[in-house]
Amino acid sequence: MELTFWSWLATTAIMVGMEVIMPGAMFLWIGIAAGFTSLVVLLFPGMHWLAQSVLFGVAAVVSVVVSTRYFPAKEVTSDDPNLNNRMQRHVGHIGVVETAIINGRGRLKLGDTSWAATGPDMPEGTSAKITGIKDDTFVVEKI
């Protein structure tokens, strides 16, 4: 088995190409390690394939560690922070008590959906405002 400068250069191109197709997948840093290995193999052409593989492995670990330490992922802020939090999106809305809230538990009709609700005792048909969420249940208050 023989690994040459061209083998490592091709690996570099493949990794960088994969990073272009799937950005953020860390292929760039593996590609940089392969590029480094290709330069070392170019300088030392008789290097054994096992030594090349070890060099590549060490270079890959170092490049990934350096990338995560000095180039941390940017936190993305959303224009709509409750986009994927369906219940939180309803806080502040007004619904109708569907099943009387007795001893702090009942059901609230909001649109075409019935939700579990907690709050002060209220008879059916009472309008209630959603003030929060606790344990996947709407916290409501009488309007």
N, C-alpha and C positions, 0 to 999 in steps of 0.2 A: 504494500500500500504506500502510495506516495502523495503527499500534499505539497503543492507548489504555491508560489506567489500568486499564480492565476486562480488557484482554488480558493484562496482566502479573499482575493479581490472579487471573485464571483459571489462568494458568501456575503461580502460587504454590500455589493450591489443588490442582492436579493433582500437583505435585511432592511436597507434604506428604502427599497421599493415597497416592501411590506408596510413600513412606517407611513409612506405616502398614502397607501390604500387604506390602512387602519391606524390613523393617528392616535397617539396616546397609549399605544400598546407596548412601548418600551423597545421596539425593534431597532430604533435608532441607536440606542446605547449598546446593544449587542452588535450592531453593524460597525460601530466605532471600535469595539474590541476586535472584530474580524479585520478591520482596516489596520489596526495597530499590529496585529499578528502578521498580516501580509507584508508590512514594512520590515518587521524583524526577519521574516523568512527571506525577503529580498536582500537584506544585509548579510544574512547567514544562510546561504542556499543549501548547505548540507545538513541542516537541522533535522533530527529524527521526527517522524510524524507524531510520536507520543509526546515529545517535548513541545511540539507546536500545539497539540491539543491542550496540554496543561497550561501553556502560556495563554491560549485563547480563553480557557475557563477562568483563570485568575483575572485576566483583563476584563472579561465580561462581568464578573462579580464586582470588581473595583469600579467599572464605569456605571453600573446600576446603582451601587451605593452612593457614588459621587452625585449621580443625577438626582436621586431622591433626597439627598441632603442639601444640595445647593440649588436645585431647581424644583422646589415643591410644586405640587399641583395647585393651580389657582382655584379658589373657591368661587363658584358662580352664584351670583345673586339674581334672584328672579323678580320680575315685575309682579308676579302673582305667587307669593310664597305658599299659599294654600291650594295650589293647583291640584296636587294629588292627595289632598286631605279633605275628603268629601264632607265629613261632619263639620270640620272647622269652618268650611265655607258658609255654613248655615247660621253661625253665631250672629246674632242681631236680627235675624228674620223672625217673623211672627207666624205661628201655626195655631191649629185648633186642637184642643184636647179631645182625642178620639175615645179613649177609655179613661174614665175618671181617675184622677191622681188621688189615691187613698194611701195613707201612711207613707207618703213621699214617693210612691211609684205608680206609673200609669203609662199611657201611650199618647203620642202627639202626632197629628196628621199635618204633614208639610208637603204641599203639592199633591202628588198621587201616592206618596209613601208614608207608611206608619213607622214611627220611631219610638224606642223606649225613652221615657222621660222621668226625671226626678224633680221634685220641687214641693211647694206647699200644696195642701189638698185643694183640688179644683174639680168641679163637676164637668161632665161631658159638654162640649160645645163652647167652652170658655176659650177666649183668645189668650195665648201665652207667648211671651217673647223668650227666645233662646238666648241665655246669657253665658253659657259655657258648655264644656264637655267634661264628664267624669266617668271613667271606666266604660267607654263606648256608649254612653247614655247622655242625652241632652239634659242640661240643667236649665229649668225654665222658671219664669216668674209671671205672675198674673198681670195683665195690662189693666 
